[in-house]
Amino acid sequence: MRFPLPNPSAIFTLLLCIGLAIAGIWVGDNVNLLPIDASTNAPVYDELFRVLFIIGIILFVGIVGLVVYSLVRFRRRPGELGDGIFIEGNLPLEILWTAVPAIVVLFVGIYSYDIYDRMGGMQPLQFNGHDHHLMVSEERIFGGIGTGAVEASMDQLNAPLPIEVTAMQFAFLFHYPKGDILSGELHVPTGQPVMMRMESKDVIHAFWVPEFRLKQDIIPGQPTILNFTPTKPGRYPIICAELCGPYHGGMRSTVVVEDPDQFQEWFGKNAKETSLEA
Amino acid sequence: MTISIPPTSKQPQESIQPRGWLRYFSFSLDHKVIGLQYLVCGFIFYLVGGALAGAIRIELASPISDFMPRDVYNQVLTLHGTIMIFLWIVPVVNGAFGNYLIPFYVGARDMAFPRLNAVAFWLIPPAGLMLISSYFITGSAQSGWTAYPPLSISTPAAGQIIWILSVLLLGGSSIFGGINFIATILKLRRPGLLLMQLPMYCWAMLGTSILVVLSTPVLAGTLILLSFDIVAHTGFFNPVLGGNVIVYQHLFWFYSHPAVYIMVLPAFGLVSEILPVHCRKPLFGYVTMVYSIMAIVGLGLVVWAHHMFTSGTPPWMRLFFTIATSFIAVPTGIKFFNWVATLWGGRISLNSAVLFSCGFIVNFVLGGITGVALAQVPFDVHVHDTYFVVAHFHYIVYGGSVFVIFSSVYHWYPKFTGRMLNENLGRFHFFLTFVGFNLCFAPQHWLGLNGMPRRVAEYDPQFTFVNQLSSVGALLMALSTLPFLFNIINSILRGKVSGDNPWNALTPEWLTSSPPPVENWLGDPPLVTEPYGYGITKEPNVEDLTEGDNTGASTK
């Protein structure tokens, strides 16, 4: 059986597809829908986003184009009677559009696995808060993301900075075990990995910093871990992303990413003297 | 001793059933009456849910919480979600069109269990009224339609318990319906009618009903445990008593992800009925359509944890559910390509039914693409629980299912009433809805990517303009129901008489009078083995197509 080709020839169709692909890539490269990236895994995320955005644009414009073209070209003109062409199916075509999405999906899956691995998602979670070594082994600790950077810089001068996060209706509390600092704002230095152990006092909350491209629920009864390495100084919002009650929308805080010097200044000013040695 | 049954034994039962408009307010056993009861009842709840959506968009037109108190806002968003899912889309795409069409499609005079059918419908109005009235009595549930503990345990108990009871009733209604559809499709087929000759909507409903029967009881069990936690202070999900909040999420999404397919698979089926009629072409790839429905049913049961990527799920689980979820795109993609191929080479009447169906294709493709993106763990950890997700699922359930409901109303209205709807008003309705919908939800993708979480009454002032844009879209959507309502009511009163088969359709529901008689056909049900046999008898009327060689297409 022959599939009736549209008036534009096969070559023209091919050119159209190539044009669409190029346009999709151009849009993906030039349209930025994301906020600035301020952690080590944000550029990795943006890479994945760009690829998904390009594939999405090509598919969307392609299918919508086909629908609109069909509606215009095959519309019933006034006075026209009779039926369309009797085509019940076309096996090669159907195999084609089973195989193509399968390959695209497979590619996207493998690619996003790679991205996930680069973000450190596949590494075992750990938290090295100095007075928590025992607790970690006793408790069930639940997943986060972003341990990869921590592993890499373990031996560096600036060891990972442990922070304990407590979430409650409707605030975040940040505790720095090293200096015994309790803060409502999260202060972190650039370039140093941060390891957060998060616990909720009441309902489920979530820790989200859009500029870090990271989110992790904070779950009562089950501590969660989230690691990241900030890269760009600035003040970014910390947003609770899980409905937690009437003031959920107001449950926000700020993460202040500072140069290491400024951070040390802040840290020294706030640290309890007795624990400075620790 | 022999018992002879007098031939008139069926008569008394029939006379109990009221006639005329009164039967729509009765415990009628007629599947057509029940179908329209579902449809009208669902539409009334849609108006309520839509008003709540309007309240949400008014609140979000400004970055501060100024339109209603914060706890009322949470009640409103909980009611909006619950009403739209459990009282509008699920009952209408399943109950309304399923009840009306399935007996016709299988060549039966009614559903397999007419009384169960009526019970299933009559559970809905009390459940819906209970849910809505809870707002006026004690304040309704305010933990979202997901009712995650411990929030659902710590918010005021009365509203949450009423919410649980009404969802249990609605789930029960859905299960009854599902059992009925499976029995009707498998056991009530007219002799001689093979499964692979059924119209596609039967397959969609068979798949959906399997999902309903397998997954809804899990939700029921979960909610019963949750209610124990609330009223009897048990500790299934209460972390203070050693319970596990993540277990609730697994159980909840084991139903609530398939619920998405319970809302869209019937819509897929309905589109597969509507497009061939108005394109005058057979449905492209019947067999692959059937297989892809069943593939979606199978995969749909093993993807639930993609709603929990940030809930502290271990890496292996994140990966498994990423892959399973991504692969749903393959059977879904097949269906969309097949619909486009159904349009290709047709004689498409650009009426309201076709416009809404094509609007569905466009919207759903976008929703599907963002869905595949959301299935990727690293992508999801940024946008989970943000407006990106809100945009995504509204593209699926509104841009998808609700567009199909409108399309179906335009297509089957002559069957329901014997009168035509006004096409110009219908097209106006389509354009208003399509523009309003996309204006409302497309910008929300950006909002989510840039840092606006969902379910908030207040937000960062930098998002004000885009939120106002979205609110204007919502206003257009609200206005778009006016021409629709006017059209529906006006056409009942003085619409053009349609005749029995205004679309010259071949599916069995059109091969009887419009509206149909009580037992569907006056004589025996017709045997329709080619429900999409358009274009078989070639009319020598192809010269309007620009190429003459299209006539060479295979003809049976």
Interface residues (C-beta under 8 A of the other chain):
Chain A: M1 R2 P4 N7 L33 L34 P35 V44 Y45 L48 F49 L52 I55 G56 L59 F60 I63 V64 L66 V67 S70 L71 F74 R75 R76 R77 E80 L81 G82 D83 G84 I85 F86 I87 E88 G89 N90 L93 E94 W97 T98 P101 A102 V105 V108 G109 S112 Y113 I115 Y116 M119 G121 M122 F142 G143 G144 I145 D202 V203 I204 A206 W208 P210 R213 L214 K215 Q216 D217 I219 P220 G221 Q222 T224 P237 I239 C240 A241 E242 L243 C244 G245 P246 Y247 H248 G249 G250
Chain B: S65 P69 R70 D71 Y73 N74 Q142 S143 G144 Y148 P150 L151 S154 T155 P239 V240 G242 G243 N244 V245 I246 C279 R280 K281 P282 L283 F284 G285 Y286 V287 T288 T310 S311 G312 T313 P314 P315 R318 L319 T322 I323 S326 F327 A329 V330 G333 I334 F336 F337 N338 V340 A341 L343 W344 G345 G346 R347 I348 S349 L350 V354 C358 I361 V362 V365 L366 I369 T370 V372 A373 Q376 V377 P378 F379 V381 H382 H384 D385 T386 H445 W446 L449 N450 G451 P453 R454 R455 V456 A457 E458 Y459 D460 Y532 G533 Y534 G535 I536 K538 E539 N541 V542 D544 T546 E547 D549 N550 G552 A553 S554 T555 K556
